[in-house]
């Protein structure tokens, strides 16, 4: 089973993937920034460069057992995700 969430933030494409056997990667602009392997939850971290050329930190958490979900924060602000799959 595979779940994919996406978001766009200040012209940065963010993709978070959850798979049973290949782990949970975090991509920013198609570059892998973090990857974890967790049974119940995974915490992923990364960064983006905003329109002011400043680095902002990303935190994503994948959680759940029967229904997997994801939450994303950029600079401690919750960002809405779109579940693609």
PDB file of N, CA, C and O in Angstrom, chain B, residues numbered from 101:
ATOM      1  N   UNK B 101       0.841  -1.178   0.000  1.00  0.00           N
ATOM      2  CA  UNK B 101       0.000   0.000   0.000  1.00  0.00           C
ATOM      3  C   UNK B 101       0.886   1.242   0.000  1.00  0.00           C
ATOM      4  O   UNK B 101       1.926   1.281   0.658  1.00  0.00           O
ATOM      5  N   UNK B 102       0.456   2.254  -0.749  1.00  0.00           N
ATOM      6  CA  UNK B 102       1.248   3.466  -0.909  1.00  0.00           C
ATOM      7  C   UNK B 102       0.337   4.679  -0.779  1.00  0.00           C
ATOM      8  O   UNK B 102      -0.738   4.726  -1.377  1.00  0.00           O
ATOM      9  N   UNK B 103       0.773   5.658   0.007  1.00  0.00           N
ATOM     10  CA  UNK B 103       0.049   6.926   0.145  1.00  0.00           C
ATOM     11  C   UNK B 103       0.996   8.050  -0.243  1.00  0.00           C
ATOM     12  O   UNK B 103       2.188   8.011   0.064  1.00  0.00           O
ATOM     13  N   UNK B 104       0.443   9.064  -0.930  1.00  0.00           N
ATOM     14  CA  UNK B 104       1.240  10.204  -1.375  1.00  0.00           C
ATOM     15  C   UNK B 104       0.508  11.486  -1.014  1.00  0.00           C
ATOM     16  O   UNK B 104      -0.685  11.623  -1.282  1.00  0.00           O
ATOM     17  N   UNK B 105       1.233  12.434  -0.399  1.00  0.00           N
ATOM     18  CA  UNK B 105       0.694  13.756  -0.082  1.00  0.00           C
ATOM     19  C   UNK B 105       1.584  14.786  -0.756  1.00  0.00           C
ATOM     20  O   UNK B 105       2.799  14.608  -0.842  1.00  0.00           O
ATOM     21  N   UNK B 106       0.970  15.872  -1.237  1.00  0.00           N
ATOM     22  CA  UNK B 106       1.727  16.939  -1.888  1.00  0.00           C
ATOM     23  C   UNK B 106       1.280  18.301  -1.376  1.00  0.00           C
ATOM     24  O   UNK B 106       0.166  18.471  -0.882  1.00  0.00           O
ATOM     25  N   UNK B 107       2.183  19.262  -1.512  1.00  0.00           N
ATOM     26  CA  UNK B 107       1.883  20.658  -1.186  1.00  0.00           C
ATOM     27  C   UNK B 107       2.825  21.535  -1.999  1.00  0.00           C
ATOM     28  O   UNK B 107       3.919  21.113  -2.376  1.00  0.00           O
ATOM     29  N   UNK B 108       2.389  22.745  -2.258  1.00  0.00           N
ATOM     30  CA  UNK B 108       3.245  23.764  -2.864  1.00  0.00           C
ATOM     31  C   UNK B 108       3.340  24.920  -1.883  1.00  0.00           C
ATOM     32  O   UNK B 108       2.331  25.389  -1.356  1.00  0.00           O
ATOM     33  N   UNK B 109       4.555  25.370  -1.646  1.00  0.00           N
ATOM     34  CA  UNK B 109       4.778  26.462  -0.706  1.00  0.00           C
ATOM     35  C   UNK B 109       5.858  27.364  -1.281  1.00  0.00           C
ATOM     36  O   UNK B 109       7.003  26.941  -1.439  1.00  0.00           O
ATOM     37  N   UNK B 110       5.504  28.594  -1.591  1.00  0.00           N
ATOM     38  CA  UNK B 110       6.433  29.579  -2.144  1.00  0.00           C
ATOM     39  C   UNK B 110       7.255  28.992  -3.291  1.00  0.00           C
ATOM     40  O   UNK B 110       8.484  29.051  -3.283  1.00  0.00           O
ATOM     41  N   UNK B 111       6.559  28.428  -4.273  1.00  0.00           N
ATOM     42  CA  UNK B 111       7.169  27.841  -5.477  1.00  0.00           C
ATOM     43  C   UNK B 111       8.058  26.638  -5.189  1.00  0.00           C
ATOM     44  O   UNK B 111       8.947  26.329  -5.983  1.00  0.00           O
ATOM     45  N   UNK B 112       7.838  25.961  -4.081  1.00  0.00           N
ATOM     46  CA  UNK B 112       8.533  24.723  -3.752  1.00  0.00           C
ATOM     47  C   UNK B 112       7.525  23.583  -3.755  1.00  0.00           C
ATOM     48  O   UNK B 112       6.498  23.656  -3.080  1.00  0.00           O
ATOM     49  N   UNK B 113       7.815  22.533  -4.513  1.00  0.00           N
ATOM     50  CA  UNK B 113       6.959  21.349  -4.569  1.00  0.00           C
ATOM     51  C   UNK B 113       7.411  20.364  -3.495  1.00  0.00           C
ATOM     52  O   UNK B 113       8.564  19.933  -3.478  1.00  0.00           O
ATOM     53  N   UNK B 114       6.490  20.013  -2.599  1.00  0.00           N
ATOM     54  CA  UNK B 114       6.785  19.106  -1.487  1.00  0.00           C
ATOM     55  C   UNK B 114       5.984  17.833  -1.687  1.00  0.00           C
ATOM     56  O   UNK B 114       4.780  17.882  -1.939  1.00  0.00           O
ATOM     57  N   UNK B 115       6.654  16.688  -1.573  1.00  0.00           N
ATOM     58  CA  UNK B 115       5.980  15.392  -1.710  1.00  0.00           C
ATOM     59  C   UNK B 115       6.421  14.482  -0.577  1.00  0.00           C
ATOM     60  O   UNK B 115       7.612  14.342  -0.300  1.00  0.00           O
ATOM     61  N   UNK B 116       5.439  13.864   0.077  1.00  0.00           N
ATOM     62  CA  UNK B 116       5.685  12.928   1.173  1.00  0.00           C
ATOM     63  C   UNK B 116       5.029  11.615   0.781  1.00  0.00           C
ATOM     64  O   UNK B 116       3.858  11.590   0.402  1.00  0.00           O
ATOM     65  N   UNK B 117       5.781  10.525   0.872  1.00  0.00           N
ATOM     66  CA  UNK B 117       5.290   9.215   0.440  1.00  0.00           C
ATOM     67  C   UNK B 117       5.383   8.244   1.609  1.00  0.00           C
ATOM     68  O   UNK B 117       6.349   8.261   2.373  1.00  0.00           O
ATOM     69  N   UNK B 118       4.370   7.401   1.736  1.00  0.00           N
ATOM     70  CA  UNK B 118       4.374   6.335   2.738  1.00  0.00           C
ATOM     71  C   UNK B 118       4.198   5.014   2.014  1.00  0.00           C
ATOM     72  O   UNK B 118       3.226   4.834   1.280  1.00  0.00           O
ATOM     73  N   UNK B 119       5.131   4.081   2.211  1.00  0.00           N
ATOM     74  CA  UNK B 119       5.007   2.733   1.661  1.00  0.00           C
ATOM     75  C   UNK B 119       5.287   1.731   2.772  1.00  0.00           C
ATOM     76  O   UNK B 119       5.956   2.047   3.755  1.00  0.00           O
ATOM     77  N   UNK B 120       4.779   0.545   2.608  1.00  0.00           N
ATOM     78  CA  UNK B 120       4.986  -0.484   3.623  1.00  0.00           C
ATOM     79  C   UNK B 120       6.416  -1.014   3.635  1.00  0.00           C
ATOM     80  O   UNK B 120       6.947  -1.337   4.697  1.00  0.00           O
ATOM     81  N   UNK B 121       7.044  -1.106   2.463  1.00  0.00           N
ATOM     82  CA  UNK B 121       8.335  -1.788   2.387  1.00  0.00           C
ATOM     83  C   UNK B 121       9.508  -0.883   2.016  1.00  0.00           C
ATOM     84  O   UNK B 121      10.659  -1.257   2.241  1.00  0.00           O
ATOM     85  N   UNK B 122       9.246   0.292   1.455  1.00  0.00           N
ATOM     86  CA  UNK B 122      10.327   1.161   0.990  1.00  0.00           C
ATOM     87  C   UNK B 122      10.511   2.411   1.838  1.00  0.00           C
ATOM     88  O   UNK B 122      11.259   3.307   1.447  1.00  0.00           O
ATOM     89  N   UNK B 123       9.855   2.493   2.978  1.00  0.00           N
ATOM     90  CA  UNK B 123      10.040   3.621   3.874  1.00  0.00           C
ATOM     91  C   UNK B 123       9.183   4.822   3.538  1.00  0.00           C
ATOM     92  O   UNK B 123       8.257   4.742   2.731  1.00  0.00           O
ATOM     93  N   UNK B 124       9.510   5.942   4.172  1.00  0.00           N
ATOM     94  CA  UNK B 124       8.752   7.186   4.038  1.00  0.00           C
ATOM     95  C   UNK B 124       9.709   8.304   3.645  1.00  0.00           C
ATOM     96  O   UNK B 124      10.373   8.871   4.513  1.00  0.00           O
ATOM     97  N   UNK B 125       9.797   8.636   2.356  1.00  0.00           N
ATOM     98  CA  UNK B 125      10.677   9.723   1.933  1.00  0.00           C
ATOM     99  C   UNK B 125       9.969  11.078   1.900  1.00  0.00           C
ATOM    100  O   UNK B 125       8.754  11.161   1.721  1.00  0.00           O
ATOM    101  N   UNK B 126      10.760  12.130   2.077  1.00  0.00           N
ATOM    102  CA  UNK B 126      10.321  13.519   1.938  1.00  0.00           C
ATOM    103  C   UNK B 126      11.117  14.129   0.796  1.00  0.00           C
ATOM    104  O   UNK B 126      12.347  14.160   0.832  1.00  0.00           O
ATOM    105  N   UNK B 127      10.403  14.618  -0.225  1.00  0.00           N
ATOM    106  CA  UNK B 127      11.036  15.265  -1.371  1.00  0.00           C
ATOM    107  C   UNK B 127      10.663  16.738  -1.403  1.00  0.00           C
ATOM    108  O   UNK B 127       9.514  17.099  -1.151  1.00  0.00           O
ATOM    109  N   UNK B 128      11.630  17.580  -1.711  1.00  0.00           N
ATOM    110  CA  UNK B 128      11.383  18.996  -1.977  1.00  0.00           C
ATOM    111  C   UNK B 128      11.987  19.282  -3.345  1.00  0.00           C
ATOM    112  O   UNK B 128      13.189  19.119  -3.556  1.00  0.00           O
ATOM    113  N   UNK B 129      11.132  19.710  -4.271  1.00  0.00           N
ATOM    114  CA  UNK B 129      11.558  19.963  -5.654  1.00  0.00           C
ATOM    115  C   UNK B 129      12.285  18.750  -6.237  1.00  0.00           C
ATOM    116  O   UNK B 129      13.318  18.884  -6.894  1.00  0.00           O
ATOM    117  N   UNK B 130      11.727  17.568  -5.986  1.00  0.00           N
ATOM    118  CA  UNK B 130      12.232  16.273  -6.463  1.00  0.00           C
ATOM    119  C   UNK B 130      13.584  15.875  -5.876  1.00  0.00           C
ATOM    120  O   UNK B 130      14.194  14.917  -6.352  1.00  0.00           O
ATOM    121  N   UNK B 131      14.062  16.575  -4.870  1.00  0.00           N
ATOM    122  CA  UNK B 131      15.292  16.197  -4.174  1.00  0.00           C
ATOM    123  C   UNK B 131      14.930  15.526  -2.853  1.00  0.00           C
ATOM    124  O   UNK B 131      14.166  16.076  -2.060  1.00  0.00           O
ATOM    125  N   UNK B 132      15.480  14.338  -2.620  1.00  0.00           N
ATOM    126  CA  UNK B 132      15.239  13.619  -1.372  1.00  0.00           C
ATOM    127  C   UNK B 132      15.912  14.363  -0.224  1.00  0.00           C
ATOM    128  O   UNK B 132      17.116  14.616  -0.261  1.00  0.00           O
ATOM    129  N   UNK B 133      15.118  14.717   0.807  1.00  0.00           N
ATOM    130  CA  UNK B 133      15.682  15.423   1.965  1.00  0.00           C
ATOM    131  C   UNK B 133      15.681  14.588   3.236  1.00  0.00           C
ATOM    132  O   UNK B 133      16.459  14.858   4.151  1.00  0.00           O
ATOM    133  N   UNK B 134      14.823  13.582   3.306  1.00  0.00           N
ATOM    134  CA  UNK B 134      14.806  12.715   4.483  1.00  0.00           C
ATOM    135  C   UNK B 134      14.097  11.423   4.104  1.00  0.00           C
ATOM    136  O   UNK B 134      13.272  11.400   3.191  1.00  0.00           O
ATOM    137  N   UNK B 135      14.425  10.352   4.811  1.00  0.00           N
ATOM    138  CA  UNK B 135      13.749   9.068   4.606  1.00  0.00           C
ATOM    139  C   UNK B 135      13.844   8.279   5.897  1.00  0.00           C
ATOM    140  O   UNK B 135      14.921   8.146   6.479  1.00  0.00           O
ATOM    141  N   UNK B 136      12.715   7.760   6.337  1.00  0.00           N
ATOM    142  CA  UNK B 136      12.664   6.975   7.571  1.00  0.00           C
ATOM    143  C   UNK B 136      11.910   5.675   7.303  1.00  0.00           C
ATOM    144  O   UNK B 136      11.193   5.540   6.312  1.00  0.00           O
ATOM    145  N   UNK B 137      12.092   4.739   8.206  1.00  0.00           N
ATOM    146  CA  UNK B 137      11.364   3.482   8.190  1.00  0.00           C
ATOM    147  C   UNK B 137      10.711   3.324   9.552  1.00  0.00           C
ATOM    148  O   UNK B 137      11.402   3.113  10.548  1.00  0.00           O
ATOM    149  N   UNK B 138       9.377   3.425   9.610  1.00  0.00           N
ATOM    150  CA  UNK B 138       8.680   3.326  10.884  1.00  0.00           C
ATOM    151  C   UNK B 138       7.440   2.473  10.759  1.00  0.00           C
ATOM    152  O   UNK B 138       6.810   2.434   9.702  1.00  0.00           O
ATOM    153  N   UNK B 139       7.087   1.792  11.829  1.00  0.00           N
ATOM    154  CA  UNK B 139       5.884   0.964  11.813  1.00  0.00           C
ATOM    155  C   UNK B 139       4.618   1.775  12.027  1.00  0.00           C
ATOM    156  O   UNK B 139       3.662   1.643  11.264  1.00  0.00           O
ATOM    157  N   UNK B 140       4.600   2.603  13.043  1.00  0.00           N
ATOM    158  CA  UNK B 140       3.374   3.330  13.375  1.00  0.00           C
ATOM    159  C   UNK B 140       3.460   4.794  12.969  1.00  0.00           C
ATOM    160  O   UNK B 140       2.479   5.350  12.475  1.00  0.00           O
ATOM    161  N   UNK B 141       4.614   5.432  13.167  1.00  0.00           N
ATOM    162  CA  UNK B 141       4.740   6.837  12.767  1.00  0.00           C
ATOM    163  C   UNK B 141       6.175   7.137  12.365  1.00  0.00           C
ATOM    164  O   UNK B 141       7.116   6.466  12.790  1.00  0.00           O
ATOM    165  N   UNK B 142       6.317   8.167  11.532  1.00  0.00           N
ATOM    166  CA  UNK B 142       7.633   8.636  11.112  1.00  0.00           C
ATOM    167  C   UNK B 142       7.657  10.149  11.168  1.00  0.00           C
ATOM    168  O   UNK B 142       6.695  10.809  10.776  1.00  0.00           O
ATOM    169  N   UNK B 143       8.755  10.695  11.655  1.00  0.00           N
ATOM    170  CA  UNK B 143       8.965  12.139  11.670  1.00  0.00           C
ATOM    171  C   UNK B 143      10.045  12.457  10.646  1.00  0.00           C
ATOM    172  O   UNK B 143      11.163  11.950  10.733  1.00  0.00           O
ATOM    173  N   UNK B 144       9.705  13.297   9.678  1.00  0.00           N
ATOM    174  CA  UNK B 144      10.616  13.663   8.604  1.00  0.00           C
ATOM    175  C   UNK B 144      10.966  15.140   8.715  1.00  0.00           C
ATOM    176  O   UNK B 144      10.121  15.951   9.093  1.00  0.00           O
ATOM    177  N   UNK B 145      12.204  15.494   8.389  1.00  0.00           N
ATOM    178  CA  UNK B 145      12.616  16.892   8.439  1.00  0.00           C
ATOM    179  C   UNK B 145      13.326  17.271   7.150  1.00  0.00           C
ATOM    180  O   UNK B 145      13.918  16.430   6.474  1.00  0.00           O
ATOM    181  N   UNK B 146      13.253  18.547   6.828  1.00  0.00           N
ATOM    182  CA  UNK B 146      13.928  19.070   5.652  1.00  0.00           C
ATOM    183  C   UNK B 146      13.897  20.582   5.695  1.00  0.00           C
ATOM    184  O   UNK B 146      13.693  21.182   6.750  1.00  0.00           O
ATOM    185  N   UNK B 147      14.102  21.197   4.535  1.00  0.00           N
ATOM    186  CA  UNK B 147      14.060  22.655   4.459  1.00  0.00           C
ATOM    187  C   UNK B 147      13.685  23.091   3.045  1.00  0.00           C
ATOM    188  O   UNK B 147      13.809  22.326   2.088  1.00  0.00           O
ATOM    189  N   UNK B 148      13.232  24.320   2.937  1.00  0.00           N
ATOM    190  CA  UNK B 148      12.995  24.965   1.652  1.00  0.00           C
ATOM    191  C   UNK B 148      13.715  26.306   1.675  1.00  0.00           C
ATOM    192  O   UNK B 148      14.123  26.791   2.731  1.00  0.00           O
ATOM    193  N   UNK B 149      13.863  26.888   0.511  1.00  0.00           N
ATOM    194  CA  UNK B 149      14.357  28.258   0.392  1.00  0.00           C
ATOM    195  C   UNK B 149      13.169  29.094  -0.061  1.00  0.00           C
ATOM    196  O   UNK B 149      12.610  28.849  -1.130  1.00  0.00           O
ATOM    197  N   UNK B 150      12.776  30.084   0.745  1.00  0.00           N
ATOM    198  CA  UNK B 150      11.585  30.874   0.432  1.00  0.00           C
ATOM    199  C   UNK B 150      11.906  31.985  -0.571  1.00  0.00           C
ATOM    200  O   UNK B 150      13.032  32.088  -1.059  1.00  0.00           O
ATOM    201  N   UNK B 151      10.908  32.808  -0.869  1.00  0.00           N
ATOM    202  CA  UNK B 151      11.053  33.867  -1.875  1.00  0.00           C
ATOM    203  C   UNK B 151      12.033  34.963  -1.449  1.00  0.00           C
ATOM    204  O   UNK B 151      12.502  35.737  -2.284  1.00  0.00           O
ATOM    205  N   UNK B 152      12.341  35.030  -0.155  1.00  0.00           N
ATOM    206  CA  UNK B 152      13.331  35.998   0.349  1.00  0.00           C
ATOM    207  C   UNK B 152      14.728  35.383   0.440  1.00  0.00           C
ATOM    208  O   UNK B 152      15.642  35.964   1.025  1.00  0.00           O
ATOM    209  N   UNK B 153      14.871  34.185  -0.156  1.00  0.00           N
ATOM    210  CA  UNK B 153      16.125  33.438  -0.148  1.00  0.00           C
ATOM    211  C   UNK B 153      16.554  33.033   1.265  1.00  0.00           C
ATOM    212  O   UNK B 153      17.746  32.932   1.557  1.00  0.00           O
ATOM    213  N   UNK B 154      15.562  32.804   2.138  1.00  0.00           N
ATOM    214  CA  UNK B 154      15.808  32.359   3.509  1.00  0.00           C
ATOM    215  C   UNK B 154      15.450  30.881   3.629  1.00  0.00           C
ATOM    216  O   UNK B 154      14.526  30.399   2.975  1.00  0.00           O
ATOM    217  N   UNK B 155      16.194  30.174   4.470  1.00  0.00           N
ATOM    218  CA  UNK B 155      15.909  28.760   4.713  1.00  0.00           C
ATOM    219  C   UNK B 155      14.785  28.639   5.738  1.00  0.00           C
ATOM    220  O   UNK B 155      14.833  29.264   6.798  1.00  0.00           O
ATOM    221  N   UNK B 156      13.773  27.831   5.417  1.00  0.00           N
ATOM    222  CA  UNK B 156      12.690  27.528   6.357  1.00  0.00           C
ATOM    223  C   UNK B 156      12.675  26.021   6.594  1.00  0.00           C
ATOM    224  O   UNK B 156      12.844  25.236   5.661  1.00  0.00           O
ATOM    225  N   UNK B 157      12.473  25.627   7.834  1.00  0.00           N
ATOM    226  CA  UNK B 157      12.506  24.217   8.209  1.00  0.00           C
ATOM    227  C   UNK B 157      11.147  23.550   8.005  1.00  0.00           C
ATOM    228  O   UNK B 157      10.098  24.144   8.255  1.00  0.00           O
ATOM    229  N   UNK B 158      11.196  22.302   7.544  1.00  0.00           N
ATOM    230  CA  UNK B 158      10.007  21.482   7.298  1.00  0.00           C
ATOM    231  C   UNK B 158       9.983  20.353   8.319  1.00  0.00           C
ATOM    232  O   UNK B 158      11.010  19.736   8.602  1.00  0.00           O
ATOM    233  N   UNK B 159       8.795  20.088   8.869  1.00  0.00           N
ATOM    234  CA  UNK B 159       8.573  18.923   9.724  1.00  0.00           C
ATOM    235  C   UNK B 159       7.323  18.226   9.206  1.00  0.00           C
ATOM    236  O   UNK B 159       6.278  18.857   9.049  1.00  0.00           O
ATOM    237  N   UNK B 160       7.426  16.940   8.942  1.00  0.00           N
ATOM    238  CA  UNK B 160       6.267  16.160   8.513  1.00  0.00           C
ATOM    239  C   UNK B 160       6.169  14.925   9.400  1.00  0.00           C
ATOM    240  O   UNK B 160       7.179  14.309   9.741  1.00  0.00           O
ATOM    241  N   UNK B 161       4.957  14.576   9.765  1.00  0.00           N
ATOM    242  CA  UNK B 161       4.715  13.379  10.563  1.00  0.00           C
ATOM    243  C   UNK B 161       3.696  12.514   9.851  1.00  0.00           C
ATOM    244  O   UNK B 161       2.606  12.972   9.510  1.00  0.00           O
ATOM    245  N   UNK B 162       4.057  11.257   9.629  1.00  0.00           N
ATOM    246  CA  UNK B 162       3.142  10.257   9.078  1.00  0.00           C
ATOM    247  C   UNK B 162       2.709   9.393  10.250  1.00  0.00           C
ATOM    248  O   UNK B 162       3.542   8.925  11.027  1.00  0.00           O
ATOM    249  N   UNK B 163       1.402   9.182  10.377  1.00  0.00           N
ATOM    250  CA  UNK B 163       0.896   8.451  11.542  1.00  0.00           C
ATOM    251  C   UNK B 163      -0.360   7.665  11.174  1.00  0.00           C
ATOM    252  O   UNK B 163      -0.982   7.902  10.138  1.00  0.00           O
ATOM    253  N   UNK B 164      -0.710   6.740  12.035  1.00  0.00           N
ATOM    254  CA  UNK B 164      -1.922   5.945  11.870  1.00  0.00           C
ATOM    255  C   UNK B 164      -1.595   4.475  11.699  1.00  0.00           C
ATOM    256  O   UNK B 164      -0.447   4.096  11.465  1.00  0.00           O
ATOM    257  N   UNK B 165      -2.612   3.667  11.819  1.00  0.00           N
ATOM    258  CA  UNK B 165      -2.442   2.227  11.672  1.00  0.00           C
ATOM    259  C   UNK B 165      -3.344   1.709  10.567  1.00  0.00           C
ATOM    260  O   UNK B 165      -2.853   1.194   9.563  1.00  0.00           O
ATOM    261  N   UNK B 166      -4.657   1.834  10.733  1.00  0.00           N
ATOM    262  CA  UNK B 166      -5.588   1.384   9.699  1.00  0.00           C
ATOM    263  C   UNK B 166      -5.770   2.441   8.619  1.00  0.00           C
ATOM    264  O   UNK B 166      -5.940   2.109   7.446  1.00  0.00           O
ATOM    265  N   UNK B 167      -5.735   3.704   9.005  1.00  0.00           N
ATOM    266  CA  UNK B 167      -5.831   4.818   8.064  1.00  0.00           C
ATOM    267  C   UNK B 167      -4.609   5.697   8.284  1.00  0.00           C
ATOM    268  O   UNK B 167      -4.454   6.304   9.344  1.00  0.00           O
ATOM    269  N   UNK B 168      -3.754   5.763   7.292  1.00  0.00           N
ATOM    270  CA  UNK B 168      -2.518   6.533   7.403  1.00  0.00           C
ATOM    271  C   UNK B 168      -2.801   7.984   7.028  1.00  0.00           C
ATOM    272  O   UNK B 168      -3.513   8.257   6.062  1.00  0.00           O
ATOM    273  N   UNK B 169      -2.237   8.911   7.801  1.00  0.00           N
ATOM    274  CA  UNK B 169      -2.416  10.332   7.537  1.00  0.00           C
ATOM    275  C   UNK B 169      -1.075  11.040   7.699  1.00  0.00           C
ATOM    276  O   UNK B 169      -0.108  10.460   8.194  1.00  0.00           O
ATOM    277  N   UNK B 170      -1.032  12.286   7.279  1.00  0.00           N
ATOM    278  CA  UNK B 170       0.206  13.055   7.335  1.00  0.00           C
ATOM    279  C   UNK B 170      -0.114  14.494   7.699  1.00  0.00           C
ATOM    280  O   UNK B 170      -1.154  15.026   7.311  1.00  0.00           O
ATOM    281  N   UNK B 171       0.784  15.119   8.444  1.00  0.00           N
ATOM    282  CA  UNK B 171       0.656  16.526   8.804  1.00  0.00           C
ATOM    283  C   UNK B 171       2.001  17.192   8.505  1.00  0.00           C
ATOM    284  O   UNK B 171       3.059  16.607   8.737  1.00  0.00           O
ATOM    285  N   UNK B 172       1.945  18.427   7.984  1.00  0.00           N
ATOM    286  CA  UNK B 172       3.143  19.141   7.554  1.00  0.00           C
ATOM    287  C   UNK B 172       3.205  20.511   8.212  1.00  0.00           C
ATOM    288  O   UNK B 172       2.209  21.233   8.266  1.00  0.00           O
ATOM    289  N   UNK B 173       4.387  20.860   8.710  1.00  0.00           N
ATOM    290  CA  UNK B 173       4.637  22.190   9.266  1.00  0.00           C
ATOM    291  C   UNK B 173       5.863  22.783   8.581  1.00  0.00           C
ATOM    292  O   UNK B 173       6.867  22.099   8.380  1.00  0.00           O
ATOM    293  N   UNK B 174       5.771  24.057   8.229  1.00  0.00           N
ATOM    294  CA  UNK B 174       6.915  24.805   7.724  1.00  0.00           C
ATOM    295  C   UNK B 174       7.089  26.010   8.633  1.00  0.00           C
ATOM    296  O   UNK B 174       6.183  26.830   8.780  1.00  0.00           O
ATOM    297  N   UNK B 175       8.263  26.107   9.239  1.00  0.00           N
ATOM    298  CA  UNK B 175       8.543  27.161  10.235  1.00  0.00           C
ATOM    299  C   UNK B 175       7.437  27.224  11.289  1.00  0.00           C
ATOM    300  O   UNK B 175       6.953  28.302  11.634  1.00  0.00           O
ATOM    301  N   UNK B 176       7.050  26.062  11.788  1.00  0.00           N
ATOM    302  CA  UNK B 176       6.049  25.895  12.848  1.00  0.00           C
ATOM    303  C   UNK B 176       4.645  26.348  12.453  1.00  0.00           C
ATOM    304  O   UNK B 176       3.818  26.602  13.328  1.00  0.00           O
ATOM    305  N   UNK B 177       4.362  26.453  11.170  1.00  0.00           N
ATOM    306  CA  UNK B 177       3.033  26.812  10.673  1.00  0.00           C
ATOM    307  C   UNK B 177       2.479  25.626   9.890  1.00  0.00           C
ATOM    308  O   UNK B 177       3.141  25.105   8.993  1.00  0.00           O
ATOM    309  N   UNK B 178       1.256  25.199  10.234  1.00  0.00           N
ATOM    310  CA  UNK B 178       0.652  24.054   9.562  1.00  0.00           C
ATOM    311  C   UNK B 178       0.328  24.411   8.111  1.00  0.00           C
ATOM    312  O   UNK B 178      -0.244  25.463   7.823  1.00  0.00           O
ATOM    313  N   UNK B 179       0.708  23.510   7.208  1.00  0.00           N
ATOM    314  CA  UNK B 179       0.486  23.677   5.777  1.00  0.00           C
ATOM    315  C   UNK B 179      -0.469  22.580   5.313  1.00  0.00           C
ATOM    316  O   UNK B 179      -0.292  21.410   5.651  1.00  0.00           O
ATOM    317  N   UNK B 180      -1.470  22.960   4.547  1.00  0.00           N
ATOM    318  CA  UNK B 180      -2.440  21.991   4.038  1.00  0.00           C
ATOM    319  C   UNK B 180      -1.795  21.085   2.990  1.00  0.00           C
ATOM    320  O   UNK B 180      -1.063  21.547   2.114  1.00  0.00           O
ATOM    321  N   UNK B 181      -2.077  19.808   3.096  1.00  0.00           N
ATOM    322  CA  UNK B 181      -1.595  18.808   2.156  1.00  0.00           C
ATOM    323  C   UNK B 181      -2.751  18.304   1.306  1.00  0.00           C
ATOM    324  O   UNK B 181      -3.903  18.313   1.741  1.00  0.00           O
ATOM    325  N   UNK B 182      -2.439  17.869   0.100  1.00  0.00           N
ATOM    326  CA  UNK B 182      -3.402  17.201  -0.768  1.00  0.00           C
ATOM    327  C   UNK B 182      -3.006  15.737  -0.840  1.00  0.00           C
ATOM    328  O   UNK B 182      -1.862  15.416  -1.162  1.00  0.00           O
ATOM    329  N   UNK B 183      -3.949  14.844  -0.541  1.00  0.00           N
ATOM    330  CA  UNK B 183      -3.655  13.413  -0.640  1.00  0.00           C
ATOM    331  C   UNK B 183      -3.881  12.997  -2.086  1.00  0.00           C
ATOM    332  O   UNK B 183      -5.001  13.052  -2.592  1.00  0.00           O
ATOM    333  N   UNK B 184      -2.803  12.579  -2.746  1.00  0.00           N
ATOM    334  CA  UNK B 184      -2.862  12.196  -4.156  1.00  0.00           C
ATOM    335  C   UNK B 184      -3.260  10.737  -4.324  1.00  0.00           C
ATOM    336  O   UNK B 184      -3.927  10.375  -5.293  1.00  0.00           O
ATOM    337  N   UNK B 185      -2.849   9.909  -3.382  1.00  0.00           N
ATOM    338  CA  UNK B 185      -3.120   8.471  -3.490  1.00  0.00           C
ATOM    339  C   UNK B 185      -3.236   7.878  -2.109  1.00  0.00           C
ATOM    340  O   UNK B 185      -3.464   6.677  -1.969  1.00  0.00           O
TER     341      UNK B 185
END
